[in-house]
């Protein structure tokens, strides 16, 4: 019988808590988010991948393949223990030739198990509606809307907002999403306000709004506004 050491128990608990936090924030378990939160992926490297500057995200991860695989395997096992369903995770590029195109996770023969990176875990449709993290259609639509906004996908976010307004018109995210979508649409326009005006709006209004509406996913949404 293999003895489990105290540090291993502590590390396991940290991973479990991190997965719980991700599910609470995003409505699902996302392995890329776990890597960001556990310090295995720098956000600026993540941006390089999303921007098409780096082909494979696994080549940007910090730590040995063994440690990365152990981290992601532990999180996967816990997600399955929660009876979440595995679903392919597609991540799309932000700009250039990779704009809205599916990105790649690992090259062939990688020591990091690609299935641990390109699979997310979502609520099973067969579970009772009274669940710790998910309780109605509005919750799932809100989570979908948050992901679309964090991806800065205006078309998809608009569609999810319309659905959320129909399913749960009183949801607090509805009003916030309208403002965030307006900001994305303005960002795409050639006419801009003065740098001082834009900086004040970003610091005093947009960044706090994004943080309140999108939690940790606000990082992805807000990144281009700082450039």
N, C-alpha and C positions, 0 to 999 in steps of 0.2 A: 504494500500500500504506500502511495506517495504522500509524504507529509507536505502540507501546505503551510508556508511560512507566514508570519504576521504581515510583512510588507506586501506579500501577494494578496492577502485578504484585504488590506487597505486599498491597494490598487484596484481590486475588483469592485469594492464599494464605491470608489471614485467614478469608475466607468458607469456603474449602475445609476448613480445620481446624475451623471452627465446625460445619460440616455433619457432618464425621467424628465430632466429639464428641457431637453430638445423636444420631446413629445408634447410637453406642456406648452412650449412656445410656438412650435410649428404644426402640431397636430399629427406628426408622423416622426419616425426615426430616420434621419438622413446622415449617412456615414461621412459625407464631406463636412457637414456642420460639426460632427464630433471631432474630426481631425483639426478643424480650426479652433475649437474650444479647448482641445487638449494640447495645443501648442505643437502639433505635428505638421501643420501647414501654415506658413505665414500668409497673411491676407494679401500682401503685395504680389506674392507668387501665385496665389489663387486668381488674382486679377489678370496676371500675365496669361494664365491658362484660358480664362474666360474671354480675353481679348485676342486669342489666337496666336500669341507670341510663343507659346510652349505647346507642343503637340500632346504630351501625356502628363496628366496630373501626378501619376505615381512617381515620376522622376523629380518632383518638387518636394516630396515628403521628407521630413526630418526624422532620423532614427533608422535602425536596421529593419529589414523586411520582416524579420521574426517578430520584432516588437510591434510593428504596424499590424501584421496579421493577427497577433494575439489580442491587441486592442479591439480591432474590428470584429474578430470572432466572438469575443466576450459580449460585445454590444449586440451582435446578431442573435446570439443564444438568448439573451435577455429579452430582446424584441419578440422572439418566437415564444418565449415563456409567457409573455403578455398576450399571446394569441393574436399578434398582428400578422397581417398577410404580406408576403414578399411581393414587390412590384418593381419592374425595371425602372431605374433612375436615369432619366435623360437630362443632361445639362447642355444648354445651348450657348453659342458664342454671342458676345456682346457687340462686336464691330467687325468691319472689314469683310474679307471673304468668308469669315466664319459667322457672320451675323445670322442669328436664329438657326444656325446649323448645329446638329448634335456633335458634341465634343467627345474625344476618346480618353479613356482612363489609363490604359496600360498597353505597351507593345507586346507582341507575341513573345512568350518565354519569360515574362517578368516574374521575379521572385515574390512580388506582392500579388495576392490572389485577387484578380479583377472582379470576381463576383462579390467580394466583400465591399468593393467601392461602388459598383454600378447597380446595387440593389437597395431600395429603401423599403421601409415597413410601415404599412398603413392599417387603419382599422378594418377588421373583417366585417363584411356586410351581414354575416350570420350572427354577430354578437348582439346581445340585448342593447337597447338604446341607452339604458342607464349605465354609462361607462365612466371611468375615472377621468378620461381626457376628452371624450367626444360624446355629445348628447343629442345632436339633431343635425338636420341638413344644413342649417345656417352656419354651424361651426365648420363643416367641411368646405362649404363655399367660401367662407371667410379665409380659411387656410389657403385655399386655391388662389384667392384674390391676393393674399399677401405674397405668395410665391411669384405670381405674375408681375406684381409691382416690383419686387426685389430683382426680377429678371429684366425689368424695364421694358416689358412687352406690352405696349399700349393697347394693341388690338385684343389680346387675350384678357388683360386686366379689365378693359371696358366690358367685355362679354361677361366675365365673372361678377363684375359690379352690378350689371343689369340683372343677373340671376339672383344675386344676394338681395337686391332691393325688392325683388318679387317674393322671395322666400321669407325674408326677415327684414322688412323695411325699417324697423326700429334699431337695427344693429348699429353700434357706434362706428364701425369701420366704414359704413356707407359714406358719411360726410367726409371722413378723413381721406378716403380713397379718391373722392372727387377732386380735392385739393392736390393730392399727390399726382393724379393724372394730368391736371392742369399744368403742374410744374414740369412734368415730362414733355408735354406738348410744347411748352414755351421753350424748353431746352433745345428742341429740334429746330426752332425758328432762327433765322439769321439776325433779326433785330433783337438786340439785348439792351437791358438797362445799363446804367453806369456801373463800373466795378464796385464802387462804394455802396451803391444801392443793392446790388446783387449780394454782396458779402453780408450786409446787414440782414437782408431777407433770409439768407441761408442760415446764419447763426441764430437769429432770433425767432424765426418762424418755421422754416422747412426742416432743418435738422431735428429740432424737438418734436415736430409733428411726425416725422418718419420714425423716430425712435419710439414714440408712444404707440404708433399704429403697427409697426413691423418688428419691434423688438430687435433681436440681433440681426435680422435680415435687412435692417435699415442700412447697414454697411454697404451692401450691394446697390441699393437704391441711390444712396447719396453720393457715391464715389465720383460720378462724372460732374457733379455740381461744384466740386472743389477745384476742378481743372481750369 
